[in-house]
Amino acid sequence: MSHQELLRPPGTRIVELDIQGMTCASCVNRVEKKLGKLEGVAATVNLPLESAYVTAPEGITDEQLVNTVNAAGYKATLRPQHYPAVDAETQGSAEGAVPASGDGGDLRQHASKQGPRREGSLDELASRGNRRGGTSEHAEQVTGVAARLRPRLILAAVLTVPVFLVSMVPAFQFPNWGWVAAVLALPVVTWAAWPFHRAAAINARHLASTMDTLVSLGVAAAYLFSAWQLLTDPRMTEHPGMEGMSGGLYFEVASVVTTFLLLGRFLEANAKQKAGDALQALLNLGAKDATVLRNGSEQKIAADRLQVGDILVVRPGEKIATDGVVVDGASAVDASLVTGESVPVEVGPDSRVTGATINTSGRLLVRATRVGAETTLAQMARLVAQAQTGKAPIARLADRISAVFVPVVLGLAVLTFVLWLLVAGPDADGGHLRQAFTAAVAVMVIACPCALGLATPVGLLTGTGRGAQLGILIKGPQVLEDTRTVDTILLDKTGTVTTGILAVDAISALPGFVEQDVLRLAGAVEAASEHPVARAIAAAAGSGRAASDGGTLPSVQNFSSAPGGGVSGTVEGRQVMAGRSGWLGQNGVVLDAGQRALLAAAEEGGATAICVAVDGAPAGIISLRDTVKEGSAAAVTRLKTLGLRPILLTGDNAAVAARVADAVGIAPGDVYAGVLPEGKVEAVRKLQAAGATVAMAGDGVNDAAALAQADLGIAMGSGTDVAIEAADLTVMGNDLAQVAQAIELSRKTLGTIKTNLFWAFFYNAVGIPVAALGLLNPMIAGAAMAASSVLVVANSLRLRSFGK
């Protein structure tokens, strides 16, 4: 997906509308066309979300957009946005200050491309949505639709049963039963079927037609034709039995079709609510309250009143109310609800934490760094909602067909009626007229643009919602198409395949020293330094691996540090130095030939080698390596199973790259080592020129250009703002397995959408000709029409179990 495509043209803004009254793909197409006639306006309308995502120039007012939709026969209202605007200057400065790593990645720029946002918290987004718009209100709307349909459905069912029995079963017939059937069917075809008639009338007033037009005409025609027959011959049902069946009465058809379609609408409304449950659950993850330290005392306040800089008190078992940095305490944080990772993450002072994650053990003091709409969770919800309003290219065929679907069906119904009369010819008892009428009504009733309209958006709604639960953010529908064609995936080594954190790999003690003492003394002096190498050595020494008392290292005096060289100090009365061999040489510690060979072997093997000297004599060499993430090997195997060719890409030397590739199962010929950031872009282009469709997974600033160049960019959520900004897919965790899972989910979602479209097309392609040939009873046609929409939605709901 081209990232430039997601950028709004200069001078435009995004407006989101809630639209009531849409029932099928024809409605969607009509609203999009009406809005598109306004100069500079482009709209994407989503049927199951009952919303429109509109890009409009500054000269077009919100009122004009609303009035345009209302003039088309629907009811539009503005959806309030609760996300702060990010202007170009702010965005540019934000991109210039990128943290080295994060708390799931700042999605600020990523979300800002989707449109202007105004202040408000995630809690406000959910709660205000219940009143004024948004995903919460959508859930309420579809629940309201079901509630409004329920009494009509109950009345229709209660009255339709006797009408059907008396019309179709001779044993239940009695003298003049036709008049009773007419009276019982009247409330069904009027009050119960009123939603269809009302929508059809509104569209007719605007010289348009939708699925409701077909239903309304079919039901009205069946009832009125029957009433006309009965009025013409009031005694036609005077004698019960089979002879009464010869009359042209279709009261049961009108009643049963209405009941089936109401049932279909009712089930569809409930199913659509379930499809949106995942996003609603995401909105509800946020903490409602927070405990803050103010003036030395604890106060409980609503989470939406938090301010940047507030100190939060988070006790074991409580949710962390907002994104922040730990200032005191140590604990393990369960981030599975946000990142999809099941293993709690250890945190301590200076660790970043994400709102809505759960503190599992120790008491934490957290300084709030982002609040309201700036939090990771709020921006995740925004991204998922925006992705769900999009339209995949695969849906364009359905759009083109739905644009002419209803007029074509009405034409086919008229043609069917005329051809039946022409072919069958006149007859004395009017049987051919009844056959022609039955076939025409069946054609109108069987046709269902609903399934076409629901096929793509409901699948997308469910798939992206499930992805959010798993910590996978799909930027838009186009991504689904991209994942299908990808055959090669470039994996950045550091931070993607490996942890990006150095750890002690080996200790070589020189004559006169033992490994434990070398590590313990080096760890003691390194513990006073903040350098990543120093922290790694100190951590290994303090883990009990070297410390004689199981974790406590001896103190250091006279500590000094030489940037780029090493550290020195006095430990237990001995002068200890640790650093580069060149720096040790400058300080009078010279390695002999054997020791230099040992050092060279360690470096050639891909390790970072640190020399340790005690009292002026070489004591040992400590080797550190960037460790391979647990699960990376299994993830590479999974990617291969998906038909992808994994290629390792790194700026490190060939020895390091080869070792990592071997550890995770990447072929030696698929390793690109010593690659500079601009070289990563060139590597992507080279593969693309060779005919490969390339995905790129990375997490750093130096990966951003390659992520943008790739056919499919995948950002690891623990990475930087710029990497997430440039990507099509974002996995909120830092596990490579999530990358494979993201591709699997995207492909599964696309497969579901294709299945939905196939059955929607197949249903109409088969159903309409069968009905036109007179081989389909209108009652069965009505049941099939209702079932088609429900089955499309039900098929999409299977995505809710993905990954379980």
Secondary structure, 3 states (H helix, E strand, C coil): CCHHHHCCCCCEEEEEEEEECCCCHHHHHHHHHHHHCCCCCEEEEECCCCEEEEEEECCCCHHHHHHHHHHCCCEEEECCCCCCCCCHHHHHHHHHCCCCCCCCCCCHHHHHCCCCCCCCCHHHHHHHHHHHCCHHHHHHHHHHHHHHHHHHHHHHHHHHHHHHHHHHCHHHCCCCHHHHHHHHHHHHHHHHCHHHHHHHHHHHHCCCCCHHHHHHHHHHHHHHHHHHHHHHCCCCCCCCCHHHHHCCCCHHHHHHHHHHHHHHHHHHHHHHHHHCHHHHHHHCCCCCEEEEEECCEEEEEEHHHCCCCCEEEECCCCECCCEEEEEECCEEEECHHHHCCCCCEEECCCCEECCCCEECCCCEEEEEEECHHHCHHHHHHHHHHHHHHCCCCCHHHHHHHHHHHHHHHHHHHHHHHHHHHHHHCCCCCCHHHHHHHHHHHHHHHHCCHHHHHHHHHHHHHHHHHHHHHCCEEECCCHHHHHHHHCCEEEEECECCCEEEEEEEEEEEECCCCCHHHHHHHHHHHHCCCCCHHHHHHHHHHHHHHCCCCCCCCCCEEEEEEECCCEEEEEECCEEEEEECHHHHHHCCCCCCHHHHHHHHHHHHCCCEEEEEEECCEEEEEEEEEEEECCCHHHHHHHHHHCCCEEEEECCCCHHHHHHHHHHHCCCHHHEECCCCHHHHHHHHHHHHHCCCCEEEEECCHHHHHHHHHCCEEEEECCCCHHHHHHCCEEECCCCHHHHHHHHHHHHHHHHHHHHHHHHHHHHHHHHHHHHHCCCCCHHHHHHHHHHHHHHHHHHHHHHHHCCC
